[in-house]
Amino acid sequence: MITFHNPLHQGHAPVHEFFRGERVPCFEKPARVDYVEEALRARGHGMVAPDVDSSPVLAQVHAPRYLAFLQTAWQQWLALDPVANATIQPFPSVWPVRTLRSDVEPDNFVARLGLYSMDNGTPMAVGTWAAAKAGADGAASAAARVAQGARAAFCCTRPPGHHAGPDFMGGYCFLNNAAVAAQALRNQGARRVALLDVDYHHGNGTQSIFYARDDVLFVSLHGDPRTEYPFYLGHADEVGEAKGTGYNLNLPLPAGTSAATWFDALEQACTRIAGYQADALVISLGLDAFEGDPISRFALASADFTRLGGRLARLGLPTMFVLEGGYAAAELGTNAVNVLDGFEQA
């Protein structure tokens, strides 16, 4: 298992977020990856730095003006008040909802932030762009190894990516690492790529990026969006559009779902992936289906993640894992490495 780490992830360290209307310490914090890296080292997994520039692939999965905004957002924020804003996290307060225009980029910074945000729970910090870009580089690097013949690779990074859409951030996500990986695999010769998202929260950004395409099959197991974030996408009747019709499979599950029921849904997902006859597989490896996660409500135990890795291995595809959510930070490392070890030992 080739593992790419993100040497810049600690630069993205916002202090607080808004959760259910309350200002709280950030759930998505540097310690998440620190715990995963510690577990990787403890079990003998080495880590290497990214060696591929993701910029060309980013331009294929994200809109140019969105990328331009992200790259300079913190500098734009500081320009408004270099002293005060250096210690204040910017949050949007307006959004272009139905009947409002989104084609004209406002001059006002907070309005621009709202244009490119789906929520006010995705805080920025001084190192956000550098961390997100290095994570995308890690995803592109891992995809390159798989395209060159590696059985599997893991991109151990934060911030996560699967809620980031073509032109918006949200759910702690800025750049869509899984989409970068899938597109990079396509660019390097994979005729078809299957992308499986096992995060508790639906990968709305990934779905949006590939919804009209038939060369990337998107399958997701997640909490029912009628009660769980991201709320506005992830229903079972979303099956793709245009050329992509039939290439999007959502398997929403109610809060409190048991491990047995979750694995039944995983079997449906694996059956669909096997029938797709993909050349490669990308896993959005969210680990917040864990029974101890503070903001999610499934019931997988740590040992179940070993079982997950073994089942994915039996698909027999070159596989790339990308770290997504999981907010029981102390257990995150164990659960992540259980998936990888289960895969390698199958």
NORJO-V456174 format. One record per pair of residues at least 6 apart in sequence whose C-alpha atoms are under 6 Angstrom apart, sorted by the first residue. I is the first residue (numbers start at 1). GAP is how many residues later the second one is. If there is no record, write none. Layout:
I_GAP + I_GAP
This chain:
1_151 + 1_152 + 2_151 + 3_44 + 3_150 + 3_151 + 3_152 + 4_43 + 4_44 + 4_45 + 4_134 + 4_151 + 4_152 + 5_44 + 5_151 + 6_128 + 6_129 + 6_151 + 8_123 + 9_122 + 9_149 + 10_20 + 11_116 + 12_113 + 12_115 + 12_116 + 12_119 + 14_111 + 15_10 + 15_11 + 16_8 + 16_9 + 16_10 + 17_6 + 17_7 + 17_9 + 17_104 + 18_103 + 32_297 + 35_298 + 36_297 + 39_294 + 50_87 + 50_88 + 50_91 + 51_90 + 52_85 + 52_89 + 53_84 + 54_82 + 54_83 + 54_86 + 61_105 + 62_104 + 62_105 + 63_103 + 63_104 + 66_101 + 71_58 + 78_7 + 91_29 + 92_18 + 92_21 + 92_22 + 92_28 + 94_20 + 95_19 + 95_20 + 96_6 + 106_6 + 116_52 + 117_51 + 117_52 + 117_53 + 118_52 + 119_51 + 122_48 + 122_49 + 122_50 + 135_22 + 136_41 + 138_17 + 139_16 + 139_38 + 139_42 + 140_41 + 142_11 + 143_38 + 143_42 + 151_167 + 152_166 + 152_167 + 152_168 + 153_167 + 154_166 + 154_167 + 154_168 + 155_167 + 156_167 + 159_14 + 160_13 + 160_164 + 161_12 + 161_14 + 161_15 + 161_16 + 162_14 + 162_41 + 162_43 + 162_44 + 163_7 + 163_8 + 163_10 + 163_40 + 163_41 + 163_42 + 164_6 + 164_9 + 164_10 + 164_11 + 164_12 + 164_41 + 165_40 + 166_43 + 190_89 + 192_23 + 192_24 + 192_86 + 192_87 + 193_23 + 193_85 + 193_86 + 193_87 + 193_88 + 194_22 + 194_23 + 194_84 + 194_87 + 195_22 + 195_23 + 195_86 + 195_87 + 195_88 + 196_23 + 196_24 + 196_87 + 197_23 + 197_86 + 197_87 + 198_23 + 198_87 + 198_88 + 199_87 + 199_88 + 200_22 + 200_23 + 200_88 + 200_89 + 201_21 + 201_22 + 202_20 + 202_32 + 204_29 + 211_29 + 211_33 + 212_28 + 212_29 + 212_30 + 212_31 + 212_32 + 213_30 + 213_31 + 214_29 + 214_30 + 214_33 + 217_30 + 218_30 + 219_29 + 219_30 + 219_31 + 220_30 + 220_31 + 221_30 + 221_31 + 222_30 + 222_31 + 223_29 + 223_30 + 223_31 + 224_28 + 224_29 + 224_30 + 225_6 + 225_9 + 236_14 + 239_6 + 239_7 + 239_9 + 239_10 + 240_6 + 240_7 + 240_8 + 255_42 + 256_41 + 256_42 + 257_41 + 258_41 + 259_40 + 259_41 + 280_37 + 280_38 + 280_39 + 281_38 + 282_37 + 282_38 + 282_39 + 283_38 + 284_38 + 285_37 + 285_38 + 285_39 + 286_38 + 286_39 + 286_40 + 287_38 + 287_39 + 288_37 + 288_38 + 289_9 + 289_11 + 290_9 + 290_10 + 290_11 + 291_7 + 291_8 + 291_9 + 291_10 + 293_34 + 293_35 + 302_33 + 305_30 + 305_33 + 305_34 + 306_32 + 306_33 + 306_36 + 309_30 + 309_33 + 309_34 + 310_32 + 310_33 + 310_36 + 313_30
